[in-house]
Amino acid sequence: MSAKEDALKQIAAIVREHDLSADEVLAEISSAPDGSGDKTSVLTKMLGYFGGIFMLAGLGVFIEMQWSSMNSFARIVITLGSGIATFVMAYFAVNDERWEKVATPLFLVAALLQPMGILVALDEFSRGGDERHASLFTSGVLLIQ
């Protein structure tokens, strides 16, 4: 017998002796013993946050550069549409196990974009009036969600 076969027989004997399940053994084998997995997960999270920041900054710069050339409909779509799209992505992320951790940041971004979009819509479709009505309308729509 080779050393590999001997090792497998010893592992099988230990598993039977301590009444371990295959899932427990696989979970222990797949975990990184030296903590190297932690470094890559931190790097992955950092790059993910930077990507999100750059995406939002890019959207903001694009909106600022094109704002004067947009008509009312385009202004509403770019502000309110981005917020609604982010809210829909967050809603689907909550229902999917793989994307649960992404849902909270998406909800926060949606909570920032949607009130701005609603206020832009109110500004575009109504001139004058009371600002408190706009605040109540914004709060009401977000309360419904």
Backbone as a printed PyTorch tensor [residue, N CA C, xyz], in Angstrom:
tensor([[[  0.8390,  -1.1890,   0.0000],
         [  0.0000,   0.0000,   0.0000],
         [  0.8790,   1.2460,   0.0000]],

        [[  0.3370,   2.2690,  -0.6270],
         [  1.0800,   3.5290,  -0.6690],
         [  0.7610,   4.3570,   0.5700]],

        [[  1.5500,   5.3790,   0.7500],
         [  1.3530,   6.2670,   1.9010],
         [ -0.0030,   6.9730,   1.8050]],

        [[ -0.4120,   7.2590,   0.6000],
         [ -1.6980,   7.9440,   0.4060],
         [ -2.8650,   7.0530,   0.8390]],

        [[ -2.8100,   5.7910,   0.4590],
         [ -3.8790,   4.8580,   0.8540],
         [ -3.8900,   4.6550,   2.3630]],

        [[ -2.7010,   4.5720,   2.9580],
         [ -2.6120,   4.4360,   4.4170],
         [ -3.2310,   5.6480,   5.1160]],

        [[ -2.9380,   6.8290,   4.5960],
         [ -3.4840,   8.0480,   5.1910],
         [ -5.0030,   8.0660,   5.0910]],

        [[ -5.5200,   7.6500,   3.9380],
         [ -6.9860,   7.6210,   3.7670],
         [ -7.6360,   6.6310,   4.7240]],

        [[ -6.9990,   5.4790,   4.9300],
         [ -7.5540,   4.4950,   5.8690],
         [ -7.5320,   5.0340,   7.3000]],

        [[ -6.4810,   5.7540,   7.6630],
         [ -6.4060,   6.3410,   9.0050],
         [ -7.4810,   7.4100,   9.1820]],

        [[ -7.6850,   8.2100,   8.1450],
         [ -8.7240,   9.2470,   8.2150],
         [-10.0900,   8.5980,   8.3670]],

        [[-10.3600,   7.5430,   7.5980],
         [-11.6420,   6.8470,   7.6840],
         [-11.8460,   6.2540,   9.0750]],

        [[-10.7740,   5.7090,   9.6560],
         [-10.8780,   5.1370,  10.9970],
         [-11.1850,   6.2180,  12.0250]],

        [[-10.5400,   7.3620,  11.9020],
         [-10.7920,   8.4620,  12.8380],
         [-12.2200,   8.9680,  12.6970]],

        [[-12.7140,   9.0710,  11.4470],
         [-14.0860,   9.5390,  11.2150],
         [-15.0790,   8.5810,  11.8500]],

        [[-14.8740,   7.2740,  11.6750],
         [-15.7880,   6.2890,  12.2660],
         [-15.7030,   6.3050,  13.7930]],

        [[-14.4750,   6.4290,  14.3230],
         [-14.2610,   6.3950,  15.7630],
         [-14.9440,   7.5590,  16.4730]],

        [[-14.9070,   8.7550,  15.8660],
         [-15.4770,   9.9450,  16.5000],
         [-16.8640,  10.2860,  15.9790]],

        [[-17.4260,   9.4130,  15.1600],
         [-18.7870,   9.5760,  14.6240],
         [-18.9560,  10.9570,  13.9510]],

        [[-18.0660,  11.2680,  13.0100],
         [-18.1200,  12.5350,  12.2770],
         [-18.8830,  12.3420,  10.9790]],

        [[-19.5390,  13.4200,  10.5440],
         [-20.2440,  13.3570,   9.2590],
         [-19.3260,  13.8540,   8.1520]],

        [[-19.6860,  13.5130,   6.9190],
         [-18.8840,  13.9390,   5.7680],
         [-18.8920,  15.4600,   5.6310]],

        [[-20.0370,  16.0850,   5.9560],
         [-20.1320,  17.5440,   5.8750],
         [-19.1730,  18.2160,   6.8570]],

        [[-19.0780,  17.6760,   8.0630],
         [-18.1700,  18.2480,   9.0500],
         [-16.7130,  18.1230,   8.6130]],

        [[-16.3650,  16.9950,   8.0520],
         [-14.9900,  16.7810,   7.5920],
         [-14.6770,  17.7120,   6.4250]],

        [[-15.6060,  17.8260,   5.4730],
         [-15.3900,  18.7110,   4.3250],
         [-15.2880,  20.1720,   4.7500]],

        [[-16.1120,  20.5770,   5.7060],
         [-16.0550,  21.9580,   6.1840],
         [-14.7020,  22.2490,   6.8340]],

        [[-14.1830,  21.2870,   7.5870],
         [-12.8890,  21.4890,   8.2390],
         [-11.7430,  21.4890,   7.2330]],

        [[-11.8410,  20.6510,   6.2390],
         [-10.7840,  20.5820,   5.2250],
         [-10.7700,  21.8420,   4.3680]],

        [[-11.9470,  22.3480,   4.0350],
         [-12.0170,  23.5020,   3.1370],
         [-11.6620,  24.8160,   3.8230]],

        [[-11.6860,  24.8750,   5.1620],
         [-11.3240,  26.1210,   5.8420],
         [ -9.8170,  26.3260,   5.7650]],

        [[ -9.4130,  27.5890,   5.6270],
         [ -7.9910,  27.9190,   5.5100],
         [ -7.3500,  27.8920,   6.8970]],

        [[ -6.3800,  27.0180,   7.1460],
         [ -5.8030,  26.8990,   8.4930],
         [ -4.8850,  28.0470,   8.8780]],

        [[ -4.2640,  28.7130,   7.9100],
         [ -3.2990,  29.7520,   8.2550],
         [ -3.8780,  31.1570,   8.2300]],

        [[ -5.1830,  31.2930,   7.9970],
         [ -5.8090,  32.6100,   7.9760],
         [ -5.6110,  33.3470,   6.6700]],

        [[ -5.0760,  32.6820,   5.6560],
         [ -4.8440,  33.3570,   4.3760],
         [ -6.1540,  33.7010,   3.6730]],

        [[ -7.2130,  32.9720,   3.9630],
         [ -8.5050,  33.2750,   3.3630],
         [ -9.0600,  34.6020,   3.8470]],

        [[ -8.6880,  35.0100,   5.0620],
         [ -9.1690,  36.2670,   5.5970],
         [ -8.6200,  37.4510,   4.8150]],

        [[ -7.3640,  37.3690,   4.3940],
         [ -6.7450,  38.4690,   3.6630],
         [ -7.4260,  38.6800,   2.3210]],

        [[ -7.7380,  37.5980,   1.6280],
         [ -8.3840,  37.7640,   0.3270],
         [ -9.8110,  38.2500,   0.4810]],

        [[-10.4920,  37.8400,   1.5430],
         [-11.8560,  38.3160,   1.7170],
         [-11.8670,  39.8120,   2.0630]],

        [[-10.8860,  40.2620,   2.8260],
         [-10.7880,  41.6880,   3.1440],
         [-10.4840,  42.4760,   1.8790]],

        [[ -9.5580,  41.9820,   1.0670],
         [ -9.2210,  42.6390,  -0.1910],
         [-10.4170,  42.6650,  -1.1240]],

        [[-11.1450,  41.5750,  -1.1860],
         [-12.3330,  41.5150,  -2.0360],
         [-13.3760,  42.5220,  -1.5800]],

        [[-13.5920,  42.6050,  -0.2740],
         [-14.5570,  43.5770,   0.2430],
         [-14.1200,  45.0060,  -0.0470]],

        [[-12.8230,  45.2900,   0.1560],
         [-12.3210,  46.6370,  -0.1040],
         [-12.5080,  47.0130,  -1.5730]],

        [[-12.1600,  46.1040,  -2.4690],
         [-12.3170,  46.3930,  -3.8930],
         [-13.7910,  46.5360,  -4.2640]],

        [[-14.6480,  45.7730,  -3.6120],
         [-16.0770,  45.9140,  -3.8480],
         [-16.5960,  47.2710,  -3.4140]],

        [[-16.1500,  47.7370,  -2.2460],
         [-16.5630,  49.0590,  -1.7740],
         [-16.0390,  50.1610,  -2.6870]],

        [[-14.7700,  50.0250,  -3.1110],
         [-14.2250,  51.0280,  -4.0310],
         [-14.9950,  51.0360,  -5.3470]],

        [[-15.3590,  49.8610,  -5.8340],
         [-16.1330,  49.7830,  -7.0720],
         [-17.4910,  50.4620,  -6.9280]],

        [[-18.1430,  50.2410,  -5.7990],
         [-19.4230,  50.8980,  -5.5560],
         [-19.2990,  52.4060,  -5.4540]],

        [[-18.2400,  52.8510,  -4.7840],
         [-18.0070,  54.2970,  -4.6610],
         [-17.7530,  54.9110,  -6.0260]],

        [[-16.9190,  54.2380,  -6.8400],
         [-16.6370,  54.7680,  -8.1770],
         [-17.8800,  54.7670,  -9.0630]],

        [[-18.7330,  53.7520,  -8.9000],
         [-19.9650,  53.7020,  -9.6840],
         [-20.8670,  54.8840,  -9.3310]],

        [[-21.0550,  55.1290,  -8.0420],
         [-21.9040,  56.2440,  -7.6260],
         [-21.2910,  57.5880,  -8.0100]],

        [[-19.9740,  57.7050,  -7.8620],
         [-19.3050,  58.9490,  -8.2440],
         [-19.4270,  59.1810,  -9.7460]],

        [[-19.2790,  58.1260, -10.5170],
         [-19.4270,  58.2490, -11.9700],
         [-20.8230,  58.6530, -12.3690]],

        [[-21.8090,  58.0750, -11.7060],
         [-23.1960,  58.4580, -11.9810],
         [-23.4200,  59.9210, -11.6330]],

        [[-22.8810,  60.3610, -10.5040],
         [-23.0210,  61.7620, -10.1010],
         [-22.3440,  62.7170, -11.0700]],

        [[-21.1410,  62.3680, -11.5210],
         [-20.4210,  63.2230, -12.4720],
         [-21.1620,  63.2710, -13.8060]],

        [[-21.6570,  62.1180, -14.2490],
         [-22.4150,  62.0870, -15.5040],
         [-23.6540,  62.9720, -15.4190]],

        [[-24.3800,  62.8460, -14.3280],
         [-25.5940,  63.6540, -14.1620],
         [-25.2390,  65.1300, -14.1390]],

        [[-24.1860,  65.4810, -13.4130],
         [-23.8070,  66.8950, -13.3120],
         [-23.3770,  67.4520, -14.6690]],

        [[-22.6600,  66.6750, -15.4530],
         [-22.1840,  67.1430, -16.7540],
         [-23.3130,  67.3030, -17.7650]],

        [[-24.3120,  66.4430, -17.6900],
         [-25.3730,  66.4310, -18.6980],
         [-26.6650,  67.1090, -18.2340]],

        [[-26.7090,  67.5940, -16.9950],
         [-27.9520,  68.0940, -16.4160],
         [-28.5930,  69.2070, -17.2460]],

        [[-27.8120,  70.1640, -17.6990],
         [-28.3830,  71.3090, -18.4130],
         [-28.9060,  70.9210, -19.7920]],

        [[-28.3930,  69.8590, -20.3770],
         [-28.8640,  69.4590, -21.7010],
         [-30.0060,  68.4460, -21.6440]],

        [[-30.3890,  67.9870, -20.4580],
         [-31.4690,  67.0020, -20.3200],
         [-32.8170,  67.6970, -20.2490]],

        [[-33.8300,  67.0020, -20.7820],
         [-35.1940,  67.4990, -20.6060],
         [-35.7420,  66.9670, -19.2780]],

        [[-36.9650,  67.3390, -18.9510],
         [-37.5550,  66.9590, -17.6570],
         [-37.6360,  65.4480, -17.4880]],

        [[-38.0790,  64.7670, -18.5370],
         [-38.2270,  63.3110, -18.4410],
         [-36.8900,  62.6370, -18.1810]],

        [[-35.8370,  63.0690, -18.8680],
         [-34.5140,  62.4790, -18.6870],
         [-33.9900,  62.7310, -17.2760]],

        [[-34.2430,  63.9060, -16.7380],
         [-33.8010,  64.2070, -15.3750],
         [-34.4720,  63.3010, -14.3570]],

        [[-35.7540,  63.0650, -14.5650],
         [-36.4920,  62.2000, -13.6340],
         [-36.0210,  60.7580, -13.7610]],

        [[-35.8320,  60.2930, -14.9990],
         [-35.4100,  58.9060, -15.2080],
         [-34.0240,  58.6690, -14.6180]],

        [[-33.1110,  59.6030, -14.8020],
         [-31.7410,  59.3940, -14.3340],
         [-31.6510,  59.4410, -12.8080]],

        [[-32.4990,  60.2120, -12.1520],
         [-32.4390,  60.2800, -10.6850],
         [-33.3710,  59.2530, -10.0420]],

        [[-34.6340,  59.3340, -10.3510],
         [-35.6050,  58.4200,  -9.7390],
         [-35.4440,  57.0060, -10.2840]],

        [[-35.1330,  56.8930, -11.5730],
         [-34.9500,  55.5680, -12.1670],
         [-33.7900,  54.8060, -11.5500]],

        [[-32.7000,  55.5000, -11.2720],
         [-31.5560,  54.8470, -10.6240],
         [-31.9320,  54.3600,  -9.2270]],

        [[-32.6890,  55.1550,  -8.5130],
         [-33.1180,  54.7540,  -7.1720],
         [-34.0520,  53.5610,  -7.1940]],

        [[-34.9810,  53.5600,  -8.1270],
         [-35.9250,  52.4430,  -8.2230],
         [-35.2000,  51.1790,  -8.6760]],

        [[-34.2880,  51.3040,  -9.6410],
         [-33.5280,  50.1370, -10.0970],
         [-32.6930,  49.5490,  -8.9620]],

        [[-32.1000,  50.4080,  -8.1550],
         [-31.3160,  49.9340,  -7.0170],
         [-32.2090,  49.2600,  -5.9870]],

        [[-33.4030,  49.8140,  -5.7750],
         [-34.3480,  49.2120,  -4.8340],
         [-34.7820,  47.8320,  -5.3170]],

        [[-35.0500,  47.6840,  -6.6080],
         [-35.4630,  46.3900,  -7.1580],
         [-34.3300,  45.3660,  -7.0230]],

        [[-33.0980,  45.7980,  -7.3070],
         [-31.9570,  44.8860,  -7.1350],
         [-31.8260,  44.4530,  -5.6740]],

        [[-32.0200,  45.3820,  -4.7520],
         [-31.9260,  45.0470,  -3.3300],
         [-33.0400,  44.0850,  -2.9260]],

        [[-34.2250,  44.2950,  -3.4660],
         [-35.3570,  43.4120,  -3.1490],
         [-35.0690,  41.9800,  -3.5930]],

        [[-34.5260,  41.8340,  -4.8000],
         [-34.2000,  40.4900,  -5.2730],
         [-32.9940,  39.9120,  -4.5450]],

        [[-32.0850,  40.7610,  -4.0960],
         [-30.9180,  40.2810,  -3.3630],
         [-31.3110,  39.7230,  -2.0010]],

        [[-32.3440,  40.2700,  -1.3870],
         [-32.8020,  39.7720,  -0.0890],
         [-33.3270,  38.3470,  -0.2230]],

        [[-33.9610,  38.0540,  -1.3460],
         [-34.5810,  36.7460,  -1.5330],
         [-33.6180,  35.6770,  -2.0420]],

        [[-32.3820,  36.0480,  -2.3430],
         [-31.4000,  35.0940,  -2.8470],
         [-30.2760,  34.9530,  -1.8260]],

        [[-30.0090,  33.7230,  -1.4140],
         [-29.0100,  33.4840,  -0.3780],
         [-27.6340,  34.0050,  -0.7570]],

        [[-27.2760,  33.8950,  -2.0320],
         [-25.9380,  34.3010,  -2.4610],
         [-25.7190,  35.7970,  -2.3450]],

        [[-26.7770,  36.5960,  -2.3880],
         [-26.6420,  38.0540,  -2.4420],
         [-27.1920,  38.7520,  -1.2150]],

        [[-27.4280,  38.0270,  -0.1240],
         [-28.0110,  38.6380,   1.0720],
         [-27.1630,  39.7710,   1.6400]],

        [[-25.8470,  39.6240,   1.6050],
         [-24.9650,  40.6440,   2.1820],
         [-24.9660,  41.9290,   1.3590]],

        [[-25.3590,  41.8540,   0.1050],
         [-25.3630,  43.0280,  -0.7700],
         [-26.6410,  43.8460,  -0.5870]],

        [[-27.6530,  43.2390,  -0.0200],
         [-28.9640,  43.8870,   0.0490],
         [-28.9480,  45.1640,   0.8820]],

        [[-28.3070,  45.1560,   2.0180],
         [-28.3070,  46.3410,   2.8840],
         [-27.6600,  47.5500,   2.2180]],

        [[-26.4530,  47.4160,   1.6310],
         [-25.9050,  48.5870,   0.9400],
         [-26.7740,  49.0560,  -0.2210]],

        [[-27.3980,  48.1200,  -0.9270],
         [-28.2720,  48.5250,  -2.0300],
         [-29.4970,  49.2760,  -1.5140]],

        [[-30.0540,  48.8250,  -0.4050],
         [-31.1850,  49.5510,   0.1820],
         [-30.7620,  50.9570,   0.6220]],

        [[-29.5570,  51.0770,   1.1630],
         [-29.0780,  52.3990,   1.5780],
         [-28.8940,  53.3320,   0.3810]],

        [[-28.3340,  52.8130,  -0.7040],
         [-28.1630,  53.6340,  -1.9080],
         [-29.5260,  54.0200,  -2.4750]],

        [[-30.4640,  53.0810,  -2.4710],
         [-31.8150,  53.3870,  -2.9430],
         [-32.4730,  54.4400,  -2.0590]],

        [[-32.2150,  54.3600,  -0.7530],
         [-32.7830,  55.3460,   0.1640],
         [-32.1930,  56.7290,  -0.0570]],

        [[-30.9980,  56.8080,  -0.6190],
         [-30.4140,  58.1100,  -0.9560],
         [-30.9090,  58.6280,  -2.2990]],

        [[-31.0120,  57.7450,  -3.2780],
         [-31.3560,  58.1710,  -4.6360],
         [-32.8470,  58.4580,  -4.8270]],

        [[-33.7050,  57.6760,  -4.2160],
         [-35.1410,  57.8420,  -4.4490],
         [-35.6960,  59.1750,  -3.9540]],

        [[-35.3630,  59.6290,  -2.7510],
         [-35.8870,  60.9440,  -2.3540],
         [-35.4010,  62.0670,  -3.2660]],

        [[-34.1480,  61.9710,  -3.6930],
         [-33.6630,  62.9870,  -4.6330],
         [-34.4470,  62.9240,  -5.9380]],

        [[-34.7080,  61.7370,  -6.4180],
         [-35.4700,  61.5840,  -7.6580],
         [-36.8920,  62.0940,  -7.5290]],

        [[-37.5020,  61.8250,  -6.4000],
         [-38.8730,  62.3030,  -6.1910],
         [-38.8840,  63.8230,  -6.1040]],

        [[-37.9000,  64.3900,  -5.4290],
         [-37.8360,  65.8480,  -5.3420],
         [-37.5520,  66.4810,  -6.7060]],

        [[-36.7350,  65.8350,  -7.5200],
         [-36.5050,  66.3290,  -8.8790],
         [-37.8020,  66.2680,  -9.6760]],

        [[-38.5410,  65.1810,  -9.5460],
         [-39.8160,  65.0550, -10.2530],
         [-40.7910,  66.1370,  -9.8050]],

        [[-40.8540,  66.3670,  -8.5080],
         [-41.7510,  67.4110,  -8.0190],
         [-41.3170,  68.7880,  -8.5090]],

        [[-40.0240,  69.0280,  -8.5530],
         [-39.5240,  70.3090,  -9.0380],
         [-39.8050,  70.4860, -10.5280]],

        [[-39.6640,  69.4120, -11.2950],
         [-39.8710,  69.5030, -12.7430],
         [-41.3470,  69.6840, -13.0950]],

        [[-42.2320,  69.0360, -12.3630],
         [-43.6510,  69.0740, -12.7180],
         [-44.4470,  70.1560, -12.0120]],

        [[-43.8500,  70.7950, -11.0370],
         [-44.5890,  71.8570, -10.3650],
         [-43.6540,  73.0230, -10.1030]],

        [[-44.1130,  74.1510, -10.3930],
         [-43.3390,  75.3630, -10.1020],
         [-44.0480,  76.0910,  -8.9720]],

        [[-43.2690,  76.4970,  -7.9890],
         [-43.8570,  77.1640,  -6.8320],
         [-44.4370,  76.1390,  -5.8780]],

        [[-45.2130,  76.5770,  -4.9420],
         [-45.8260,  75.6620,  -3.9830],
         [-45.0400,  75.5980,  -2.6930]],

        [[-45.4550,  74.6970,  -1.8400],
         [-44.8810,  74.5610,  -0.5100],
         [-43.9030,  73.3900,  -0.4720]],

        [[-42.7130,  73.6090,   0.0900],
         [-41.7080,  72.5520,   0.1750],
         [-42.1420,  71.4300,   1.1060]],

        [[-42.9890,  71.7440,   2.0520],
         [-43.4410,  70.7160,   2.9880],
         [-44.2710,  69.6500,   2.2840]],

        [[-44.9980,  70.0360,   1.2420],
         [-45.7650,  69.0380,   0.4890],
         [-44.8260,  68.0590,  -0.2120]],

        [[-43.7350,  68.5710,  -0.7520],
         [-42.7470,  67.6990,  -1.3910],
         [-42.1380,  66.7360,  -0.3760]],

        [[-41.8420,  67.2240,   0.8200],
         [-41.2790,  66.3620,   1.8580],
         [-42.2780,  65.2980,   2.2940]],

        [[-43.5330,  65.6720,   2.4370],
         [-44.5610,  64.7010,   2.8090],
         [-44.7560,  63.6590,   1.7160]],

        [[-44.7510,  64.0900,   0.4640],
         [-44.9030,  63.1480,  -0.6510],
         [-43.7300,  62.1720,  -0.6900]],

        [[-42.5200,  62.6760,  -0.5220],
         [-41.3280,  61.8350,  -0.5060],
         [-41.3980,  60.8350,   0.6380]],

        [[-41.7350,  61.2890,   1.8130],
         [-41.8330,  60.3900,   2.9700],
         [-42.9100,  59.3520,   2.7670]],

        [[-44.0340,  59.7510,   2.1780],
         [-45.1250,  58.8080,   1.9330],
         [-44.7440,  57.6980,   0.9740]],

        [[-44.0660,  58.0630,  -0.1150],
         [-43.6480,  57.0430,  -1.0790],
         [-42.6630,  56.0760,  -0.4540]],

        [[-41.7110,  56.5830,   0.3140],
         [-40.7460,  55.7090,   0.9660],
         [-41.3930,  54.8760,   2.0630]],

        [[-42.4270,  55.4070,   2.7220],
         [-43.1480,  54.6430,   3.7220],
         [-43.8770,  53.4600,   3.0810]],

        [[-44.4310,  53.6820,   1.9030],
         [-45.1140,  52.5980,   1.1920],
         [-44.1450,  51.4730,   0.8760]],

        [[-42.9260,  51.8400,   0.4940],
         [-41.9410,  50.8090,   0.1820],
         [-41.5580,  50.0630,   1.4390]]])
